[in-house]
Amino acid sequence: MTSLLVSAPALAQFGKLADSFKKEAKKEAKKADVPATNTRQPSGDLKQQQRDARIDGVTQKKAADKHEKGALDRKTDITSPEFDQKAHDERFNSKLDLDLSSQPALPTVAWYSLLDRECLMFDITKGELRMGNIEVGFLPKKTKAGAEVNYEKYLDPQGVNPPSPPLRVDVVEAGTGAFKGHQYFTAQPYIAPFHTMKAMSSYLNFFPLQTTLKEGSYELRFFAGTSHFYTFPFRVEKQTNPDPYSPVKDFYFLRGPWEDWGHMEVDNTGEVKFSFYSTERTIKIKSQSSWDDVKTIQVQTRLFRNGKQIAVYGINNDTTEPVWTDRVDRNGTWTKHTIQLFTYPGNPQNRKLLQKEALTDGSYVVDVRVKDPKTAKVDTQKYPFVVRGGVIVPAPKADHAQHTDPLTFLEQGTTYRYVKRTN
């Protein structure tokens, strides 16, 4: 017989290996005792089995809901690589089906509010757009089912589900309609027929407070419930600073109706005023957090009726002829400059403000001259309008009788009359 001689160290190693196999076998046996569904082993007691089944069902549903919510969160998080626009809209956009006929006119957005610098806030160093409060007119009072609409409400009845605000503004690329971002709003009653849209705070990454834009053409699309009621076009212009020491390389500036429109105003005392918008665009800044420095501009304004001057702004106590008057612009921000008009000719020692009664029928032109005091360059702007029957004739875009496209209607309210620049 052939005998096998095994050394002691080898036997010891073999013993350890055997013990290891035994431990693994016990673990596998225990695993085999646990059902794959993580439910309990059947009990002999029928009632206990029923209770266990209910508890297991609840546990499994919670786990499934948690998994589903995690997947939904990833699809509806604007910053997620899994973002899905359709899923996001389905989850958060208001489902209110509004009765547009429950008001005497279709919903509108007030330009005097929309063009205000506190409404569209833009960081020129980041291209970040954020919206403030906005006045809107003729929001529908009822749904198509006849229910009253509460525009201040944005939670479901239990206050559990994610908010679904009644109003929103989408930011999209012009032409393609590609989604770039949005903000949600509630609304509070203002002077009828207007409401003030109140911008909501951010809701995690589902409701970001700002939208980042690059160079290009865009639209703000306003929605009440499921109804798209207004579109505001604008552009973002890019300028690059070639200086390697500049704290910011690329700058982004808003362009749009600010540079094309001004407005006449008759206040509650009967005084006639004119307003226009102006901005500074410079890429020479102190730091990334200090880019909105002010710049002094100088302004002269004259008002003509049928070619004859009847009012002026920018005069001193020695003459009724206009002098250059200082105003202030802010870099990257559209500022509204409101001009008081004095009758012309007149007594410089007893200047009289232009009143509504002076606007007799005729063809008018507001002549505005803006001078850069550093370069002496003058920009001449002309804003014509017509007075008929003692009232300023609205621009076709602002006339309900002429302009039938609600998505582009210019809402000017009862105080203002927007006049378009022609040069």
C-alpha positions, 0 to 999 in steps of 0.5 A, a space after each residue: 500500500 502506498 501511504 500518504 504523509 501529510 504535514 501538520 501545517 497542511 492539516 491545520 490549513 485544511 481544518 480552517 478551510 473546512 470550518 469556513 465551508 461550514 460557516 458559509 453553509 449555515 449562512 446560506 441555510 438562513 438565507 433560504 429560510 427568508 422569503 424572497 419578498 421579505 414577507 413573513 413566514 405563514 402563521 398557523 393563526 389565520 387572523 395573524 396571517 391576515 394582519 401580517 399580510 396587511 402590514 407587509 402590503 403597507 411596507 411594500 407599498 411604502 418602499 415602492 412609493 419611495 422608489 417611484 418618488 425618487 425616480 419622479 424627483 430626478 425627472 422633475 428636477 431642472 438640474 438633473 441629467 434625467 430631467 423630463 419636461 413633460 413629467 415636470 409639467 404634469 407634476 407642477 403646472 396648474 390644471 385650472 381650466 379657466 373660463 376666459 369669458 368670465 371677464 370683459 376682456 382677455 388677460 393682459 400684462 401691464 407694460 408699466 409693470 413689466 418694463 420696470 427694473 424691479 420686475 425683470 432683474 438680470 445679472 449681466 455677469 452670469 446671464 441670470 434672469 429673475 422676475 419680481 412682482 407683475 401687474 396683470 389685468 382681467 384674470 378669469 374669475 371662474 373655471 369652466 366648471 363654474 368654480 370661483 378661482 382663488 389666485 392666492 392658493 397654491 397647495 392641494 386641499 391636504 397641503 401634502 403634494 408639491 405646490 401647483 401655483 395658478 400662474 407661471 411664466 415660462 422662459 423659452 427660446 424664440 423660434 424653437 420654443 425650447 424650454 429654458 426655465 420658469 417662475 411660478 406666481 400667486 396673485 392678489 387683488 389690486 385696483 380692479 381689473 388688475 391683480 399683482 402677480 407675486 413671485 413664489 420662493 424657490 421649491 428645491 430645484 423644481 422651482 428655481 428662482 432664476 433662469 440662466 440665459 446665453 446670447 440669443 432671442 427669447 420669450 416670456 410666456 405667461 400662463 393662467 392655469 392651462 391658458 397661455 395669455 401673453 408673450 413678451 419677446 426680448 434678446 440677450 446680447 453678449 459682449 466679451 472683455 478681451 482684457 485678461 485681468 478683467 474680473 469677468 470675461 463675458 457679459 450679457 445685456 437685455 435688449 427689447 421694447 425698452 429701447 423702442 417705447 416711451 409713454 405719456 402720462 396724465 396723473 390724478 392732478 391733470 399734470 402731463 408727463 413723459 417717460 422713456 427708458 435708458 441703460 448703460 452697457 459697459 464691460 469695465 467693472 470693478 468686480 463680479 459683485 459690483 457691476 451695476 455702477 451708475 453713470 451720469 447722462 444729460 437730458 433735454 426734452 421738448 414737446 411739439 404740436 403741429 410743428 410748434 413747440 408747446 412744452 419743455 423740460 430742463 430749464 433754469 430761472 433765467 430762461 425758458 430755453 432748455 438746459 442739459 439736466 443730469 440723470 443717472 443710468 445704471 449698468 445693465 439695468 433699464 431705468 425709467 426716466 420720468 420728465 416733467 413738462 413746463 409750458 413754452 414759452 413762459 415766464 422763467 420766474 413762474 414756470 407752469 407745469 403742462 396740464 391735460 387741457 393743453 393737449 388739444 387736438 393735433 399731431 405731437 412729437 416728443 423730442 428727447 436728447 440724451 448726451 454722454 457728458 464724457 464724449 459729448 455724443 448726443 442721441 436724439 429720440 422722437 416719439 410721435 402721437 396724435 390727440 383726437 377729441 382731447 385724448 391721446 390716440 392709443 398705438 394700434 398695438 394697444 387698441 382693443 379695437 385694432 389689435 386682435 392678437 391677445 398674446 401680443 397686446 400692449 396693456 397700458 392701463 388707464 393712466 399711461 399712453 405708450 408711444 413708439 420711437 420712430 428713429 
